[in-house]
Amino acid sequence: MSVEQTLRNLEEKINTNPHAVNGFHAVYHFLISGAESGNYQVTFAGNQASYVKGTPDEAKCTLELSDENFIKLVEGTLNPTVAFMMGKVKIKGELGYSLKLQTILNAYQS
């Protein structure tokens, strides 16, 4: 699965059942390296999620990781804490928001 398809699937799951993002507002940036390198922005607002290619707004939290690790992170096959400790994921910004992102991702894993 591609990075964009992974983001589309996540967006659809959240917007269909927004229980884990109710009342949450934040912007995240994902700086992806690898074959599908690119920058993506995910916004949680109004009990919905949306993503765009690029990083037009200021983010509370920025994650730098490879395309493979991004997909594993969203699918739940990469432990975010271990990945951070091993340097597979770099986090900039407010660390508390990375923990909230982990909670959100866990709520929508198949």
LUMPA-219544 format. One line per 8 residues: their letters; for each residue x, y, z of N, C-alpha, C. Coordinates in nm, 3 decimals. Layout:
% residues N
a> X:Y:Z:X:Y:Z:X:Y:Z | ...
***
This chain:
% residues 110
msveqtlr> 0.085:-0.118:0.000:0.000:0.000:0.000:0.090:0.124:0.000 | 0.047:0.227:-0.067:0.125:0.350:-0.076:0.098:0.443:0.043 | 0.184:0.542:0.057:0.166:0.642:0.164:0.033:0.713:0.146 | 0.004:0.758:0.024:-0.122:0.831:0.002:-0.244:0.741:0.025 | -0.237:0.616:-0.017:-0.349:0.524:0.006:-0.367:0.499:0.156 | -0.257:0.488:0.227:-0.262:0.470:0.372:-0.329:0.590:0.438 | -0.294:0.710:0.394:-0.355:0.832:0.447:-0.503:0.839:0.412 | -0.538:0.803:0.289:-0.679:0.804:0.247:-0.761:0.708:0.333
nleekint> -0.707:0.588:0.354:-0.778:0.488:0.435:-0.797:0.537:0.578 | -0.691:0.595:0.636:-0.700:0.647:0.772:-0.803:0.759:0.780 | -0.799:0.850:0.685:-0.894:0.961:0.681:-1.038:0.909:0.675 | -1.061:0.810:0.592:-1.195:0.753:0.577:-1.242:0.687:0.707 | -1.153:0.608:0.769:-1.190:0.542:0.895:-1.226:0.643:1.003 | -1.145:0.748:1.015:-1.170:0.848:1.118:-1.298:0.924:1.090 | -1.319:0.965:0.966:-1.437:1.045:0.934:-1.566:0.965:0.939 | -1.556:0.835:0.922:-1.673:0.748:0.935:-1.712:0.727:1.081
nphavngf> -1.610:0.722:1.167:-1.633:0.697:1.309:-1.532:0.780:1.390 | -1.562:0.908:1.414:-1.464:0.999:1.474:-1.450:0.992:1.626 | -1.486:0.880:1.688:-1.486:0.869:1.834:-1.352:0.908:1.898 | -1.240:0.876:1.834:-1.108:0.901:1.897:-1.057:1.043:1.874 | -1.126:1.121:1.791:-1.080:1.258:1.765:-1.182:1.363:1.806 | -1.289:1.320:1.873:-1.391:1.416:1.916:-1.330:1.527:2.000 | -1.350:1.650:1.957:-1.303:1.766:2.032:-1.153:1.792:2.021 | -1.082:1.713:1.942:-0.936:1.728:1.930:-0.904:1.814:1.809
havyhfli> -0.812:1.908:1.827:-0.769:1.993:1.717:-0.617:1.999:1.716 | -0.558:1.956:1.605:-0.412:1.961:1.592:-0.373:1.941:1.447 | -0.255:1.992:1.413:-0.196:1.974:1.282:-0.066:1.896:1.301 | -0.047:1.793:1.219:0.074:1.711:1.220:0.140:1.719:1.083 | 0.272:1.720:1.082:0.346:1.708:0.957:0.419:1.576:0.957 | 0.420:1.512:0.841:0.495:1.389:0.820:0.593:1.414:0.708 | 0.721:1.408:0.740:0.827:1.426:0.641:0.876:1.286:0.606 | 0.835:1.239:0.489:0.856:1.100:0.449:0.976:1.090:0.355
sgaesgny> 1.064:0.994:0.385:1.178:0.966:0.297:1.156:0.829:0.232 | 1.239:0.797:0.135:1.228:0.668:0.067:1.170:0.684:-0.072 | 1.126:0.573:-0.128:1.075:0.571:-0.266:0.954:0.664:-0.283 | 0.873:0.679:-0.179:0.754:0.765:-0.185:0.775:0.891:-0.103 | 0.893:0.947:-0.111:0.924:1.063:-0.027:0.829:1.180:-0.058 | 0.805:1.259:0.044:0.720:1.375:0.031:0.682:1.426:0.169 | 0.619:1.540:0.171:0.573:1.599:0.296:0.421:1.599:0.296 | 0.364:1.560:0.408:0.219:1.552:0.421:0.175:1.620:0.549
qvtfagnq> 0.056:1.676:0.543:-0.002:1.738:0.661:-0.133:1.668:0.692 | -0.150:1.630:0.817:-0.276:1.572:0.864:-0.333:1.666:0.968 | -0.459:1.703:0.949:-0.527:1.795:1.040:-0.646:1.726:1.103 | -0.656:1.740:1.234:-0.772:1.694:1.308:-0.845:1.819:1.356 | -0.969:1.836:1.312:-1.049:1.952:1.352:-1.195:1.923:1.323 | -1.282:1.975:1.406:-1.425:1.956:1.383:-1.467:1.811:1.381 | -1.403:1.728:1.463:-1.432:1.585:1.471:-1.410:1.513:1.338 | -1.317:1.563:1.260:-1.284:1.504:1.131:-1.133:1.505:1.112
asyvkgtp> -1.086:1.430:1.014:-0.945:1.429:0.976:-0.935:1.461:0.828 | -0.827:1.530:0.793:-0.801:1.557:0.652:-0.650:1.558:0.632 | -0.610:1.529:0.509:-0.467:1.536:0.480:-0.447:1.607:0.347 | -0.332:1.669:0.335:-0.291:1.734:0.210:-0.144:1.705:0.189 | -0.105:1.705:0.064:0.037:1.693:0.033:0.098:1.831:0.054 | 0.211:1.835:0.118:0.273:1.962:0.154:0.249:1.991:0.301 | 0.303:2.104:0.347:0.290:2.141:0.488:0.252:2.289:0.499 | 0.130:2.324:0.457:0.092:2.465:0.452:0.069:2.533:0.587
deakctle> 0.031:2.458:0.689:0.001:2.517:0.819:0.107:2.481:0.921 | 0.112:2.557:1.029:0.207:2.527:1.137:0.161:2.402:1.211 | 0.255:2.313:1.240:0.222:2.186:1.305:0.256:2.190:1.454 | 0.177:2.118:1.532:0.208:2.098:1.673:0.319:1.994:1.688 | 0.325:1.901:1.591:0.419:1.791:1.599:0.459:1.749:1.457 | 0.588:1.726:1.436:0.640:1.682:1.307:0.711:1.550:1.326 | 0.679:1.454:1.241:0.744:1.324:1.245:0.821:1.303:1.116 | 0.947:1.263:1.128:1.031:1.231:1.013:1.056:1.081:1.015
lsdenfik> 1.021:1.013:0.904:1.039:0.869:0.896:1.033:0.823:0.752 | 1.072:0.700:0.729:1.069:0.645:0.593:0.926:0.610:0.554 | 0.904:0.596:0.424:0.772:0.557:0.376:0.731:0.421:0.432 | 0.824:0.326:0.437:0.792:0.194:0.491:0.752:0.202:0.638 | 0.828:0.280:0.715:0.797:0.291:0.858:0.668:0.368:0.881 | 0.637:0.464:0.796:0.511:0.537:0.809:0.393:0.441:0.795 | 0.397:0.359:0.692:0.287:0.264:0.668:0.276:0.166:0.784 | 0.391:0.118:0.833:0.390:0.026:0.948:0.334:0.095:1.072
lvegtlnp> 0.367:0.220:1.091:0.319:0.296:1.207:0.167:0.307:1.204 | 0.112:0.345:1.088:-0.034:0.361:1.076:-0.104:0.226:1.087 | -0.044:0.121:1.033:-0.106:-0.012:1.038:-0.092:-0.078:1.175 | -0.003:-0.025:1.259:0.013:-0.081:1.393:0.118:-0.189:1.403 | 0.200:-0.207:1.300:0.304:-0.310:1.305:0.440:-0.254:1.345 | 0.446:-0.124:1.373:0.569:-0.060:1.420:0.538:0.007:1.553 | 0.607:-0.035:1.656:0.589:0.025:1.788:0.653:0.164:1.787 | 0.574:0.269:1.805:0.628:0.406:1.795:0.738:0.436:1.896
tvafmmgk> 0.725:0.385:2.017:0.826:0.412:2.120:0.959:0.348:2.083 | 0.954:0.222:2.042:1.076:0.152:2.002:1.136:0.218:1.877 | 1.053:0.254:1.782:1.100:0.319:1.659:1.170:0.451:1.692 | 1.115:0.526:1.786:1.176:0.653:1.827:1.311:0.627:1.893 | 1.315:0.531:1.983:1.440:0.499:2.054:1.549:0.450:1.958 | 1.509:0.381:1.852:1.605:0.327:1.756:1.640:0.428:1.646 | 1.578:0.545:1.649:1.606:0.647:1.550:1.533:0.630:1.418 | 1.435:0.540:1.414:1.357:0.519:1.293:1.253:0.629:1.272
vkikgelg> 1.218:0.696:1.382:1.123:0.807:1.378:1.186:0.922:1.457 | 1.188:1.039:1.394:1.234:1.160:1.463:1.112:1.247:1.487 | 1.102:1.301:1.607:0.987:1.383:1.644:1.035:1.522:1.680 | 0.968:1.621:1.621:0.995:1.760:1.654:0.864:1.823:1.698 | 0.873:1.915:1.791:0.753:1.981:1.840:0.712:1.926:1.974 | 0.584:1.932:2.001:0.532:1.894:2.132:0.515:1.742:2.142 | 0.594:1.681:2.231:0.595:1.536:2.245:0.458:1.480:2.286 | 0.384:1.555:2.364:0.250:1.511:2.406:0.159:1.485:2.287
yslklqti> 0.177:1.560:2.180:0.095:1.541:2.061:0.133:1.412:1.988 | 0.259:1.370:1.998:0.296:1.243:1.936:0.230:1.127:2.012 | 0.218:1.141:2.143:0.149:1.038:2.221:0.001:1.033:2.188 | -0.060:1.149:2.167:-0.202:1.154:2.128:-0.220:1.090:1.991 | -0.126:1.116:1.900:-0.134:1.055:1.768:-0.129:0.903:1.779 | -0.044:0.852:1.865:-0.035:0.707:1.886:-0.170:0.652:1.933 | -0.234:0.723:2.025:-0.366:0.681:2.074:-0.469:0.679:1.960 | -0.466:0.782:1.878:-0.560:0.789:1.764:-0.534:0.675:1.667
lnayqs> -0.408:0.654:1.631:-0.376:0.546:1.536:-0.418:0.410:1.592 | -0.393:0.388:1.720:-0.432:0.260:1.782:-0.583:0.238:1.773 | -0.661:0.344:1.782:-0.807:0.332:1.778:-0.859:0.292:1.640 | -0.779:0.313:1.535:-0.827:0.288:1.398:-0.751:0.177:1.327 | -0.677:0.098:1.399:-0.605:-0.012:1.335:-0.699:-0.129:1.314 | -0.686:-0.189:1.199:-0.777:-0.300:1.161:-0.739:-0.426:1.232
***
